[in-house]
Amino acid sequence: MIEFKEYESSAGKNPGPDLTPLIDMVFLLLIFFLLTSFLVSPSIRVNLPKTTDAELTEKPEVIVTILNDGSLLFNGRQATPQKLSNMLRRSYAFQRTREVVIQSDREVAFKRVVEVMDISRNAGAENISFLVERRK
């Protein structure tokens, strides 16, 4: 019969739990959270209007962006005026506050901003505010 002397000598010792799977999971979670943190707030280049009288508020749940060419984005996704209305209605069905923040390029015609305000009101928005850049 074959004898395993190495096995017998190490069988009496208690090496403790194997930490390799735990360390692997920690690194996987670290990588996951690092990668998803970049996707949380999409970066959209918009030249915001500047003001000296601006209030800081918590991060809004609904942001409608009007780019300088007049196109619309709902929380970073392309939208037409009709699609924007539907997205706002669906969003308000799951929220307790019906708030929208309009982030408009300073070169956009005021007519387009008013159009987005009307779409938001008709979709059920109760509070409309604007994202601006604080003048220093």
C-alpha positions as CSV (number, residue, x, y, z in Angstrom):
1,M,0.0,0.0,0.0
2,I,1.2,3.6,-0.7
3,E,2.0,5.7,2.2
4,F,1.5,9.5,2.2
5,K,3.9,10.8,4.8
6,E,3.6,14.5,3.9
7,Y,-0.2,14.3,4.3
8,E,0.1,12.6,7.7
9,S,2.5,15.2,9.0
10,S,0.4,18.2,7.9
11,A,-2.9,16.6,9.0
12,G,-2.2,17.3,12.7
13,K,-1.7,21.0,12.1
14,N,-4.6,23.4,11.8
15,P,-3.8,25.8,9.0
16,G,-6.9,27.9,9.5
17,P,-9.5,28.9,7.0
18,D,-8.5,29.5,3.4
19,L,-8.7,33.3,2.8
20,T,-8.1,33.1,-1.0
21,P,-11.8,33.1,-2.0
22,L,-12.5,36.0,0.5
23,I,-9.7,38.1,-0.9
24,D,-10.8,37.4,-4.5
25,M,-14.3,38.5,-3.7
26,V,-13.1,41.7,-2.0
27,F,-11.1,42.6,-5.1
28,L,-14.0,41.8,-7.4
29,L,-16.3,44.1,-5.3
30,L,-13.7,46.8,-5.3
31,I,-13.3,46.7,-9.1
32,F,-17.1,46.6,-9.5
33,F,-17.7,49.7,-7.3
34,L,-14.9,51.6,-8.9
35,L,-16.2,51.0,-12.4
36,T,-19.8,51.7,-11.5
37,S,-18.9,55.0,-9.7
38,F,-17.9,56.4,-13.1
39,L,-21.3,55.6,-14.6
40,V,-23.4,57.1,-11.8
41,S,-23.3,60.6,-13.1
42,P,-22.9,60.9,-16.9
43,S,-20.8,63.8,-17.9
44,I,-22.6,66.0,-20.4
45,R,-20.9,69.1,-21.6
46,V,-23.3,72.0,-21.1
47,N,-22.4,75.7,-20.7
48,L,-24.6,76.6,-17.8
49,P,-25.8,80.1,-17.2
50,K,-24.0,81.9,-14.4
51,T,-25.6,83.6,-11.4
52,T,-24.5,85.0,-8.1
53,D,-27.7,84.0,-6.3
54,A,-27.8,80.2,-6.4
55,E,-28.8,77.7,-3.8
56,L,-27.2,74.3,-3.3
57,T,-29.7,71.4,-3.1
58,E,-29.4,67.6,-2.9
59,K,-28.9,65.7,-6.1
60,P,-32.2,65.6,-8.1
61,E,-33.8,62.4,-9.3
62,V,-34.9,63.8,-12.6
63,I,-32.7,66.0,-14.8
64,V,-33.8,67.2,-18.2
65,T,-30.8,68.5,-20.3
66,I,-31.3,70.8,-23.2
67,L,-28.1,70.7,-25.4
68,N,-27.1,73.8,-27.5
69,D,-28.5,72.2,-30.6
70,G,-31.9,71.9,-28.9
71,S,-31.9,68.2,-28.4
72,L,-33.2,66.8,-25.1
73,L,-31.8,64.3,-22.6
74,F,-33.7,62.6,-19.8
75,N,-31.2,61.6,-17.1
76,G,-28.5,61.3,-19.8
77,R,-30.7,59.4,-22.4
78,Q,-31.8,60.8,-25.7
79,A,-35.5,61.9,-25.8
80,T,-37.9,63.6,-28.1
81,P,-40.6,65.9,-26.6
82,Q,-43.2,63.1,-26.7
83,K,-40.8,60.5,-25.3
84,L,-39.8,63.0,-22.6
85,S,-43.4,63.4,-21.5
86,N,-43.8,59.6,-21.3
87,M,-40.6,59.2,-19.4
88,L,-41.5,61.9,-16.9
89,R,-44.9,60.3,-16.3
90,R,-43.4,56.9,-15.7
91,S,-40.7,58.4,-13.4
92,Y,-43.3,60.3,-11.3
93,A,-45.3,57.1,-10.8
94,F,-42.5,55.7,-8.6
95,Q,-41.5,58.9,-6.8
96,R,-43.0,60.7,-3.9
97,T,-41.8,64.1,-5.1
98,R,-42.6,65.3,-8.5
99,E,-39.6,67.5,-9.2
100,V,-37.6,68.2,-12.3
101,V,-34.3,70.0,-12.8
102,I,-33.7,71.6,-16.2
103,Q,-30.1,71.8,-17.2
104,S,-29.9,74.1,-20.3
105,D,-27.0,75.3,-22.3
106,R,-26.8,79.1,-22.1
107,E,-27.0,79.3,-25.9
108,V,-30.4,77.6,-26.1
109,A,-33.3,79.8,-27.2
110,F,-35.7,80.6,-24.3
111,K,-38.6,79.2,-26.4
112,R,-37.1,75.7,-26.1
113,V,-36.7,76.1,-22.3
114,V,-40.4,77.1,-22.0
115,E,-41.4,74.2,-24.2
116,V,-39.6,71.8,-21.8
117,M,-41.3,73.5,-18.8
118,D,-44.7,73.0,-20.4
119,I,-43.9,69.3,-21.1
120,S,-42.8,68.8,-17.5
121,R,-45.9,70.5,-16.1
122,N,-48.3,68.5,-18.3
123,A,-46.5,65.3,-17.2
124,G,-47.2,66.2,-13.6
125,A,-44.1,68.1,-12.3
126,E,-44.9,70.1,-9.3
127,N,-41.5,71.8,-8.8
128,I,-39.3,73.0,-11.7
129,S,-35.8,74.3,-11.0
130,F,-32.8,75.2,-13.1
131,L,-29.2,74.0,-12.8
132,V,-26.9,77.0,-13.0
133,E,-23.2,77.6,-12.4
134,R,-22.3,79.9,-9.5
135,R,-20.5,83.0,-10.5
136,K,-17.4,83.6,-8.3
